Amino acid sequence: MDISARLTIRAIRARGLNVTLDRPIETASGVMKTTPLVLVDLETQEGITGHSYVRCYTPLALQPLVQLVANLEGLLTGLILEISEAACLNRLFGHYLFPPLQKESRR
């Protein structure tokens, strides 16, 4: 397999952010005045860094969710992903953690 088809996870960073909304959102479970987010950066040894976020509905869950994502670093560091596995991680987080890769044209 071509080396460009693999990515090796080097580090995962997770940061919590509780964004105050300009206009509160009314839901069936109550009024949301903030949007708690976990910002995720996943770095690879090949120099590609993916960015994503995970949203939760209550600020009470923000720090536990940050810790959960940060704990994944110990499990995933050094893992070599084939491109199809990277696509699975994108689906897991629901966003592009890894940007879509373009195949090099060979002439």
LINPE-V607940 format. One line per field, one symbol per residue. burial: b if it has 9 or more other C-alpha atoms within 8 Angstrom, else e. Layout:
BEGIN
burial->???
END
This chain:
BEGIN
burial->eeeeebbbbbbbbbebebeeeeebeeeeeeebbbbbbbbbbbbbbeeebbbbbbebeebebbbebbbebbebbeeebeeebbbeebbebbbebeebbbeeeeeeeee
END
